[in-house]
Amino acid sequence: MFAKVLHAAVGVTVAALAYAPNAAADAVPGGEAPRALAERMAAESAPSERAIHAAVDEYLAASRADASLVGGAGAAGYDGGFWIRGGSFLLKTNLTIQTRFEAFDWDERANEAAPGGDLSGFSLPRVTLKLSGDATCDIHYYAELEFGHAGLVMAPVVGGPPMMMGYAPGMVEFMEDPGICREAWIEYEAAPQLAFRMGLIKTAAPRQLLTPPEYQQFVDISLASASVGSMMPGYTDRNRDYGFMLHGAFGCDGQLSYLATVTNADGPVRRNVLNGTTNDNLAFSARLNWDIAGHMGYEECALNQREGELTAAVGIWGHALSDVTSDNPHVSNGSSWNAGVDAALGYGGFSFCGAYTYSEWMDGVDTSSCWCVQAGYLFPGTAWEVAARYSFITMDMMSMTEGGQEFGFAVNYFIDGHSDKVTADVAFISGDDDGNIFGDVYAGYEPTGTGDGVLLRLQWQLAL
């Protein structure tokens, strides 16, 4: 179409040039001879139709060459996110918005937050912008920026990760840092079996901590999973640390996958070379995952399962570090490590996941055990899913036992899959023995002491 228009434009231009001498001759009084001369000159100088086509083709060829200098004409569209591609470069953008109403109620007046009492209100826990894509030479990249209410529990303490245990009810505070970078890395993929990633990366953790927030069956992770997150440097809900990762997949269908990380052990809040309170100790983590049937990924619900097909996966992971507070003078709390196993199962509309984690600090002086079991059912032919879970934590800390447990129930309505869904859930939380000091690792899970608490949440999610 463009070529036809260009041909017509050139033809009109040539005709105008041919007419110009005639107009000039007409302007000469009594100039019959000059007019004839002008007509002869125009006829001799007018280009042929072949010449016009050649000129147009030459112009279009030059235009195509100019476009190729910037990597091609490019393309754009939407496929699980808006994308733009030009040559070997790809940029994909995703946006998650979670708007929520939540309320927490204590059954004992003494345990309520002072002076606030029972707490409730509207919040915007996540406004997450994700940028990802490809560059040249098998280079990939990812950046996740968080503008919502999500943040760290308490301000970072000098010489260590954020302190998240031992606070009385109502004393828990959250850092709300607009525009915080929760994850960002550059990756070189040498082969599907080996890729090198460096930046602010995920560390090995239980399956539920690796599940993206958009794919959760509940509004967020369980009490047990949040406590595991607090035992390692990083966020309580999605552990991240600065360092590098090796990861890949093996097997005829990539059913075996692994990751291994070496990180700062300080969490995503410090630049060590500028912070004199940090030390050069490192943390090490690894995870091995086996997809026994199908490819489950880390999604909890049954949206990607098919009727009559079985999906199953198991995983094992570990995280260890030398807990050095400072090196001048040298102060060490000994070694700390976490290890666990998890499993996931799906059949039709049924889904299940479970995890166990054991942790030690200060060379085994303090220990803890965490369990979480969660199951869901997506009613066939509908957009409704129900889910239930149970999790508990026990901790032996200097001859004192503390912990807590959670019973939770959730209902999901998928307006358009995970892209547009509404979730309502309730959690019944109780402290055991000497109390529930782990209650402060998650928004709403304030310590319940030896009493009970109820957390109600209603969330509307849009994930583009």
C-alpha positions as CSV (number, residue, x, y, z in Angstrom):
1,M,0.0,0.0,0.0
2,F,2.8,2.4,0.9
3,A,4.6,1.6,-2.3
4,K,1.5,2.4,-4.4
5,V,1.1,5.7,-2.6
6,L,4.7,6.6,-3.1
7,H,4.5,5.7,-6.8
8,A,1.5,8.0,-7.2
9,A,3.3,10.8,-5.3
10,V,6.4,10.6,-7.5
11,G,4.2,10.6,-10.7
12,V,2.4,13.7,-9.6
13,T,5.7,15.4,-8.8
14,V,7.0,14.6,-12.3
15,A,3.8,15.9,-13.9
16,A,4.1,19.1,-12.0
17,L,7.7,19.5,-13.1
18,A,6.6,18.9,-16.7
19,Y,3.9,21.5,-16.4
20,A,6.1,24.1,-14.8
21,P,7.9,25.2,-18.2
22,N,4.4,25.5,-19.8
23,A,3.2,27.8,-17.1
24,A,6.4,29.9,-17.5
25,A,5.9,30.1,-21.2
26,D,2.3,31.2,-20.8
27,A,3.6,34.0,-18.7
28,V,5.7,35.5,-21.6
29,P,3.5,37.9,-23.7
30,G,3.3,36.7,-27.3
31,G,5.7,33.9,-26.5
32,E,4.5,31.2,-29.0
33,A,8.0,30.2,-29.9
34,P,9.3,30.1,-26.3
35,R,6.3,27.9,-25.4
36,A,7.1,25.3,-28.1
37,L,10.7,25.4,-27.0
38,A,9.6,24.7,-23.4
39,E,7.4,21.8,-24.5
40,R,10.3,20.2,-26.4
41,M,12.7,20.6,-23.4
42,A,10.1,19.1,-21.0
43,A,9.6,16.1,-23.2
44,E,13.3,15.5,-23.5
45,S,13.9,15.9,-19.8
46,A,10.9,14.0,-18.4
47,P,11.8,10.6,-16.8
48,S,10.4,7.4,-18.1
49,E,8.0,5.2,-16.2
50,R,10.8,2.7,-15.7
51,A,13.0,5.4,-14.2
52,I,10.2,6.4,-11.8
53,H,9.8,2.9,-10.6
54,A,13.5,2.5,-10.1
55,A,13.7,5.7,-8.1
56,V,10.9,4.5,-5.8
57,D,12.4,1.1,-5.3
58,E,15.8,2.7,-4.4
59,Y,14.0,4.9,-1.8
60,L,12.2,2.0,-0.2
61,A,15.4,0.0,-0.1
62,A,17.1,2.8,1.7
63,S,14.2,3.0,4.2
64,R,14.5,-0.8,5.0
65,A,18.2,-0.4,5.5
66,D,17.7,2.4,8.0
67,A,15.2,0.4,10.0
68,S,17.6,-2.5,10.3
69,L,20.1,-0.3,12.0
70,V,17.9,-0.3,15.1
71,G,17.3,-4.0,15.3
72,G,14.3,-4.4,13.0
73,A,10.9,-2.9,12.9
74,G,10.0,-4.5,16.3
75,A,6.8,-5.9,17.6
76,A,4.6,-5.6,20.7
77,G,1.7,-7.4,22.3
78,Y,0.4,-9.1,25.5
79,D,1.1,-12.7,26.6
80,G,1.1,-13.0,30.4
81,G,2.4,-9.5,30.4
82,F,2.9,-6.6,28.0
83,W,6.0,-7.0,25.8
84,I,8.0,-5.2,23.3
85,R,10.6,-6.9,21.1
86,G,13.2,-5.4,18.7
87,G,15.8,-7.7,17.2
88,S,17.2,-9.9,20.0
89,F,16.0,-7.5,22.8
90,L,12.8,-8.2,24.7
91,L,11.2,-6.1,27.5
92,K,8.2,-7.6,29.4
93,T,6.3,-5.7,32.0
94,N,3.9,-7.0,34.7
95,L,1.9,-5.2,37.3
96,T,0.3,-6.6,40.5
97,I,-2.1,-4.7,42.6
98,Q,-3.5,-6.2,45.8
99,T,-6.1,-4.1,47.7
100,R,-7.3,-5.5,51.0
101,F,-9.4,-5.2,54.1
102,E,-8.0,-7.0,57.1
103,A,-8.9,-7.2,60.8
104,F,-7.2,-8.8,63.8
105,D,-9.0,-9.6,67.1
106,W,-7.5,-10.8,70.4
107,D,-9.6,-12.8,72.8
108,E,-7.7,-11.4,75.8
109,R,-7.7,-7.6,76.5
110,A,-4.2,-7.7,77.8
111,N,-2.9,-9.0,74.5
112,E,-4.4,-6.3,72.4
113,A,-2.1,-3.6,70.9
114,A,-1.9,-0.6,73.1
115,P,-3.3,2.0,72.6
116,G,-4.9,0.7,69.4
117,G,-6.8,-2.3,70.7
118,D,-8.2,-4.7,68.1
119,L,-6.9,-3.6,64.7
120,S,-8.7,-3.4,61.4
121,G,-8.5,-1.3,58.2
122,F,-7.9,-1.1,54.5
123,S,-4.5,-1.6,53.0
124,L,-2.6,-1.9,49.8
125,P,0.0,-4.6,50.7
126,R,1.4,-4.9,47.2
127,V,1.8,-2.7,44.2
128,T,4.5,-4.6,42.4
129,L,6.1,-3.6,39.1
130,K,8.1,-6.3,37.3
131,L,10.4,-5.7,34.4
132,S,12.0,-8.7,32.7
133,G,13.3,-9.8,29.3
134,D,16.2,-10.9,27.1
135,A,19.3,-9.1,25.8
136,T,22.0,-10.3,23.4
137,C,24.1,-13.4,23.9
138,D,21.7,-15.4,26.1
139,I,21.5,-12.7,28.7
140,H,18.3,-12.4,30.8
141,Y,17.3,-9.8,33.4
142,Y,14.6,-9.2,36.0
143,A,13.7,-6.4,38.4
144,E,10.9,-6.3,40.9
145,L,9.9,-3.0,42.5
146,E,7.5,-2.8,45.4
147,F,5.4,0.3,46.1
148,G,2.8,-1.1,48.5
149,H,2.6,-1.6,52.2
150,A,4.9,-4.7,52.2
151,G,8.1,-4.2,54.1
152,L,10.5,-5.4,56.7
153,V,9.5,-6.1,60.3
154,M,11.3,-3.6,62.6
155,A,14.3,-1.5,61.6
156,P,17.6,-3.4,60.9
157,V,19.7,-3.7,64.1
158,V,23.3,-2.9,64.1
159,G,25.5,-5.8,63.0
160,G,22.7,-8.2,62.0
161,P,19.5,-8.9,60.2
162,P,16.2,-7.3,61.3
163,M,15.2,-8.5,64.8
164,M,11.8,-10.1,64.6
165,M,11.3,-11.9,67.8
166,G,10.8,-11.1,71.5
167,Y,8.4,-8.1,71.2
168,A,5.3,-7.7,73.3
169,P,1.9,-7.3,71.7
170,G,1.4,-4.0,69.9
171,M,5.2,-3.3,69.7
172,V,5.7,-4.7,66.2
173,E,6.4,-2.1,63.5
174,F,6.9,-2.4,59.8
175,M,9.3,-0.5,57.6
176,E,7.3,0.9,54.7
177,D,9.8,2.0,52.1
178,P,8.1,3.2,48.9
179,G,9.8,2.0,45.8
180,I,11.9,-0.6,47.5
181,C,13.7,-3.1,45.1
182,R,12.8,-6.5,46.3
183,E,14.6,-8.5,43.6
184,A,16.9,-7.6,40.7
185,W,19.4,-9.7,38.7
186,I,21.3,-10.3,35.5
187,E,21.6,-13.9,34.2
188,Y,23.7,-15.7,31.6
189,E,22.1,-19.0,30.4
190,A,24.9,-21.2,29.1
191,A,22.4,-24.1,28.7
192,P,19.1,-25.3,30.2
193,Q,21.3,-27.2,32.7
194,L,23.4,-24.3,33.8
195,A,22.6,-20.6,34.3
196,F,24.5,-18.0,36.3
197,R,22.5,-15.2,38.0
198,M,23.9,-12.3,40.1
199,G,22.2,-9.5,42.0
200,L,19.5,-9.4,44.7
201,I,18.3,-13.0,44.3
202,K,16.0,-15.6,45.9
203,T,17.6,-18.0,48.4
204,A,16.6,-21.7,48.9
205,A,13.4,-22.0,51.0
206,P,10.2,-24.0,51.4
207,R,7.9,-24.3,48.4
208,Q,5.4,-21.8,49.8
209,L,8.1,-19.1,50.2
210,L,9.0,-19.6,46.5
211,T,5.4,-19.3,45.3
212,P,4.8,-15.9,43.8
213,P,2.2,-13.8,45.7
214,E,-0.1,-13.8,42.7
215,Y,-0.5,-17.6,42.8
216,Q,-1.3,-18.0,46.5
217,Q,-4.4,-19.8,47.5
218,F,-4.7,-17.7,50.6
219,V,-4.1,-14.0,50.8
220,D,-0.6,-14.8,51.9
221,I,1.8,-17.4,53.3
222,S,1.1,-19.4,56.5
223,L,2.3,-18.6,60.0
224,A,4.9,-21.4,59.8
225,S,6.3,-20.2,56.5
226,A,6.6,-16.7,57.8
227,S,8.5,-17.9,60.8
228,V,10.9,-19.8,58.5
229,G,11.5,-16.6,56.6
230,S,12.4,-14.7,59.8
231,M,15.1,-17.3,60.5
232,M,17.1,-16.4,57.4
233,P,18.4,-13.0,56.2
234,G,15.8,-11.4,53.9
235,Y,12.1,-10.7,54.0
236,T,9.8,-12.8,56.1
237,D,7.5,-13.5,53.1
238,R,9.9,-13.7,50.2
239,N,13.5,-14.3,51.1
240,R,16.1,-12.3,49.1
241,D,19.8,-11.6,49.6
242,Y,22.7,-10.1,47.6
243,G,24.9,-12.7,45.8
244,F,24.9,-15.2,43.0
245,M,23.0,-18.3,42.0
246,L,23.6,-21.3,39.8
247,H,20.5,-23.1,38.6
248,G,19.2,-25.4,35.9
249,A,17.2,-28.4,35.0
250,F,18.1,-32.0,34.0
251,G,16.4,-35.1,32.7
252,C,14.7,-35.9,29.4
253,D,11.9,-33.5,30.3
254,G,13.6,-31.2,32.8
255,Q,12.0,-33.0,35.7
256,L,15.0,-32.5,38.0
257,S,15.8,-28.9,38.8
258,Y,18.3,-27.3,41.2
259,L,19.5,-24.0,42.6
260,A,22.5,-23.1,44.7
261,T,23.3,-19.6,46.1
262,V,26.2,-17.8,47.8
263,T,25.1,-14.5,49.4
264,N,26.0,-11.8,51.9
265,A,24.0,-13.2,54.8
266,D,22.8,-9.7,55.7
267,G,19.5,-9.5,53.8
268,P,18.5,-6.9,51.2
269,V,19.1,-3.8,53.3
270,R,22.8,-3.2,53.3
271,R,25.7,-2.4,51.0
272,N,28.5,-4.0,52.9
273,V,31.4,-2.0,51.5
274,L,29.8,1.2,52.8
275,N,28.5,-0.2,56.1
276,G,31.2,-0.6,58.8
277,T,28.9,-2.7,61.0
278,T,28.7,-5.6,58.5
279,N,31.1,-8.5,58.3
280,D,32.3,-10.6,55.4
281,N,30.7,-13.8,56.4
282,L,28.6,-15.5,53.7
283,A,25.5,-17.6,53.6
284,F,25.1,-20.8,51.5
285,S,21.8,-22.4,50.3
286,A,20.7,-25.1,47.9
287,R,17.5,-26.7,46.7
288,L,16.8,-29.8,44.6
289,N,13.3,-30.4,43.1
290,W,11.9,-33.4,41.4
291,D,8.7,-33.2,39.3
292,I,7.5,-36.8,39.6
293,A,4.5,-36.3,37.3
294,G,3.9,-33.2,35.2
295,H,5.4,-29.8,35.8
296,M,3.9,-28.2,38.8
297,G,6.2,-25.2,39.1
298,Y,5.4,-23.6,42.5
299,E,1.8,-22.8,42.0
300,E,-0.5,-24.0,44.8
301,C,-3.9,-24.1,43.1
302,A,-5.3,-26.3,40.4
303,L,-5.8,-23.8,37.6
304,N,-3.1,-25.5,35.4
305,Q,-4.2,-29.1,36.1
306,R,-6.3,-31.2,33.8
307,E,-9.1,-33.5,34.6
308,G,-7.8,-37.1,35.0
309,E,-4.1,-36.1,35.1
310,L,-1.8,-36.5,38.1
311,T,0.9,-33.9,39.1
312,A,3.3,-34.5,41.9
313,A,6.6,-33.0,43.1
314,V,9.0,-33.3,46.0
315,G,11.8,-31.0,47.1
316,I,14.7,-30.8,49.7
317,W,16.5,-27.6,50.7
318,G,19.0,-26.1,53.1
319,H,20.4,-22.8,54.2
320,A,23.5,-22.2,56.4
321,L,25.7,-19.4,57.7
322,S,28.2,-18.5,60.3
323,D,26.4,-15.9,62.5
324,V,29.2,-13.4,63.0
325,T,27.9,-10.1,64.6
326,S,31.2,-8.2,64.1
327,D,34.9,-8.8,63.4
328,N,36.5,-5.9,65.2
329,P,36.2,-7.1,67.9
330,H,35.3,-10.6,66.7
331,V,31.9,-11.6,68.1
332,S,30.2,-14.7,66.8
333,N,26.9,-16.4,67.8
334,G,28.1,-19.7,66.2
335,S,26.6,-21.4,63.2
336,S,23.0,-21.3,62.1
337,W,21.2,-23.5,59.6
338,N,17.8,-24.4,58.3
339,A,16.8,-27.5,56.4
340,G,13.5,-28.9,55.2
341,V,11.5,-31.1,52.8
342,D,8.3,-30.4,51.0
343,A,5.9,-32.1,48.6
344,A,3.0,-31.1,46.3
345,L,0.3,-33.1,44.7
346,G,-2.6,-32.3,42.3
347,Y,-5.3,-34.3,40.6
348,G,-8.1,-32.6,38.7
349,G,-9.5,-29.9,40.9
350,F,-7.7,-31.2,44.0
351,S,-4.3,-29.7,45.2
352,F,-2.1,-30.3,48.2
353,C,1.2,-29.1,49.5
354,G,3.0,-29.8,52.8
355,A,6.4,-28.8,54.3
356,Y,8.6,-29.5,57.3
357,T,11.5,-27.3,58.4
358,Y,14.1,-27.8,61.2
359,S,16.3,-24.9,62.3
360,E,19.2,-24.4,64.7
361,W,20.9,-21.2,66.0
362,M,24.0,-20.6,68.1
363,D,25.5,-24.0,67.5
364,G,22.3,-25.8,68.5
365,V,21.5,-23.8,71.6
366,D,18.2,-22.8,70.1
367,T,16.1,-25.0,67.9
368,S,12.7,-25.0,66.2
369,S,10.4,-27.1,64.1
370,C,7.8,-25.9,61.7
371,W,5.0,-27.8,59.9
372,C,2.5,-26.6,57.3
373,V,-0.2,-28.7,55.5
374,Q,-2.5,-27.0,52.9
375,A,-5.1,-28.4,50.5
376,G,-7.6,-26.9,48.0
377,Y,-10.3,-27.9,45.7
378,L,-11.4,-26.1,42.5
379,F,-15.0,-27.0,41.7
380,P,-15.1,-28.4,38.1
381,G,-16.7,-26.1,35.6
382,T,-16.8,-23.1,38.0
383,A,-14.6,-20.2,39.1
384,W,-14.7,-21.2,42.8
385,E,-12.0,-22.7,44.9
386,V,-11.9,-23.5,48.6
387,A,-8.7,-24.2,50.6
388,A,-7.7,-25.1,54.2
389,R,-4.4,-25.3,56.0
390,Y,-2.8,-26.0,59.4
391,S,0.6,-24.9,60.5
392,F,2.5,-24.8,63.8
393,I,5.8,-23.8,65.2
394,T,7.6,-25.0,68.3
395,M,10.9,-23.5,69.5
396,D,13.2,-24.5,72.4
397,M,15.0,-21.4,73.4
398,M,17.3,-21.6,76.4
399,S,15.1,-24.2,78.2
400,M,12.0,-22.2,77.4
401,T,9.4,-23.5,74.9
402,E,7.5,-21.1,72.7
403,G,5.4,-21.4,69.6
404,G,2.0,-21.1,68.0
405,Q,-0.4,-22.7,65.6
406,E,-2.8,-21.6,62.9
407,F,-6.0,-23.0,61.4
408,G,-6.9,-21.2,58.2
409,F,-9.7,-21.4,55.6
410,A,-10.0,-19.5,52.2
411,V,-12.4,-19.0,49.3
412,N,-11.2,-17.9,45.9
413,Y,-13.3,-16.5,43.1
414,F,-11.4,-16.4,39.8
415,I,-12.9,-13.6,37.6
416,D,-10.1,-14.2,35.1
417,G,-7.8,-16.7,36.6
418,H,-5.0,-15.2,38.8
419,S,-5.1,-12.1,36.6
420,D,-8.3,-10.9,38.3
421,K,-9.5,-12.7,41.5
422,V,-11.1,-12.2,44.9
423,T,-9.9,-14.0,48.0
424,A,-11.5,-14.2,51.4
425,D,-9.8,-16.0,54.3
426,V,-9.8,-16.4,58.0
427,A,-7.0,-17.7,60.3
428,F,-7.4,-18.8,64.0
429,I,-4.1,-18.3,65.7
430,S,-3.2,-19.5,69.2
431,G,0.0,-19.3,71.4
432,D,1.3,-22.4,73.0
433,D,3.1,-22.8,76.4
434,D,5.0,-19.6,77.1
435,G,3.5,-17.7,74.2
436,N,3.7,-17.0,70.5
437,I,6.7,-14.8,69.9
438,F,6.6,-15.7,66.2
439,G,3.4,-13.8,65.8
440,D,5.3,-10.6,64.8
441,V,6.8,-12.0,61.6
442,Y,3.7,-11.2,59.5
443,A,1.3,-8.4,59.1
444,G,-1.7,-9.1,61.4
445,Y,0.0,-11.9,63.2
446,E,0.7,-9.9,66.3
447,P,1.9,-11.9,69.3
448,T,-1.1,-13.6,71.0
449,G,0.7,-14.5,74.2
450,T,-1.0,-17.6,75.5
451,G,-4.3,-16.5,74.2
452,D,-6.0,-16.7,70.8
453,G,-6.4,-14.3,67.9
454,V,-8.6,-14.2,64.7
455,L,-7.4,-12.7,61.4
456,L,-9.9,-11.8,58.7
457,R,-8.9,-10.7,55.2
458,L,-10.7,-9.8,52.0
459,Q,-8.5,-9.1,49.0
460,W,-9.0,-8.2,45.4
461,Q,-6.1,-8.8,43.1
462,L,-5.3,-7.6,39.6
463,A,-2.2,-9.1,38.0
464,L,-1.4,-8.1,34.4
